[in-house]
Amino acid sequence: MSFERRLAEAARAVERHLRAWLAAEAPGGEERHVVPPRLQAALAHATLSGGKRVRPLLVIESSRMFDVDAEAAVATAAALECVHCYSLAHDDLPAMDNDQVRRGAPTVWKAFDEWTAILAGDALLTLAFEIVSAGLPGHVAADVRCRLATELARAAGARGMVGGQCLDLEADQLGEPRAPNLHHILRLQEMKTGALMGFACRSGAILAGATPAEEAFLARFGLKLGLAFQIADDLLDAEGDAAVVGKATGKDAGRNKATLVALLGPEAARTKLNEIAAETISLLDPFGSRASVLRDAVRFAVRRQR
């Protein structure tokens, strides 16, 4: 099966799961349990308006490597996608990246308004932990659920994605540091993008009770994959066609964004991307053929056009 087909199948599985959760939250029950229709619509817009669903695929494929139950893998993937979609709803806000188009459609704040986008993000973040704690199959042990919740919180929080976004906005809005160096940019991007991908790749090992060494290899792989994914994203901003990419391009250059493209130039950044991709793939050597789809994920990150 091709990587693109696996990606599409993972997307369908996770979207079915998300639709079921959102339907359960929809108006129709007792009044005290009713989600306001405006918020319900914003949640659907934030989660079901397309997207590559790479993070869910990584959860599902890392789980497949250890023969984890598919239902548990999809539920974990849906929780992670809630965190990712919350982050996009907030990152697009005028106070942050001020983006009006995402996935070829209006961003949540543009489709509704700022306060609705903030509340939708808040609701998705909390829904993620509801899914991890109460939405996994009954056979998943309590200590495994706790590990998943803890690692997801760490990946999403101040030491991970949120911290990376803070570093990004410091450069963008405060001009700090004035001249970001390679170490600063790599740290920012590993936190902002790599932390959640690290969770995605290690989650299968957590669900399976794999060895600490196996989990560590997959966590490191995910961090490096996130870094490659972010460099490719920055190259698309610099060189891509907005109609193909699905969002505005050319934004980073005028906003002092701390990126490898800004530091090195597009050609050198692409060389660095290819180096990181090769290093990332090599981290999967201990897993042999079991990790073939994860290797394809690296190649997809490097060659993607959107």
Stockholm file with secondary structure:
# STOCKHOLM 1.0

chainA/1-306         MSFERRLAEAARAVERHLRAWLAAEAPGGEERHVVPPRLQAALAHATLSGGKRVRPLLVIESSRMFDVDAEAAVATAAALECVHCYSLAHDDLPAMDNDQVRRGAPTVWKAFDEWTAILAGDALLTLAFEIVSAGLPGHVAADVRCRLATELARAAGARGMVGGQCLDLEADQLGEPRAPNLHHILRLQEMKTGALMGFACRSGAILAGATPAEEAFLARFGLKLGLAFQIADDLLDAEGDAAVVGKATGKDAGRNKATLVALLGPEAARTKLNEIAAETISLLDPFGSRASVLRDAVRFAVRRQR
#=GR chainA/1-306 SS CCHHHHHHHHHHHHHHHHHHHHHHTSSSSCGGGCCCHHHHHHHHHHHSSCCCCHHHHHHHHHHHTTTCCHHHHHHHHHHHHHHHHHHHHHHTSTTTTCCCEETTEECHHHHSCHHHHHHHHHHHHHHHHHHHHHSSCTTSCHHHHHHHHHHHHHHHSTTTHHHHHHHHHIIIIICCSSSCCHHHHHHHHIIIIIHHHHHHHHHHHHHHTCCHHHHHHHHHHHHHHHHHHHHHHHHHHHHCCHHHHSSCCSCGGGGTCCCHHHHHCHHHHHHHHHHHHHHHHHTTGGGGGGGHHHHHHHHHHHHCCC
#=GC SS_cons         CCHHHHHHHHHHHHHHHHHHHHHHTSSSSCGGGCCCHHHHHHHHHHHSSCCCCHHHHHHHHHHHTTTCCHHHHHHHHHHHHHHHHHHHHHHTSTTTTCCCEETTEECHHHHSCHHHHHHHHHHHHHHHHHHHHHSSCTTSCHHHHHHHHHHHHHHHSTTTHHHHHHHHHIIIIICCSSSCCHHHHHHHHIIIIIHHHHHHHHHHHHHHTCCHHHHHHHHHHHHHHHHHHHHHHHHHHHHCCHHHHSSCCSCGGGGTCCCHHHHHCHHHHHHHHHHHHHHHHHTTGGGGGGGHHHHHHHHHHHHCCC
//
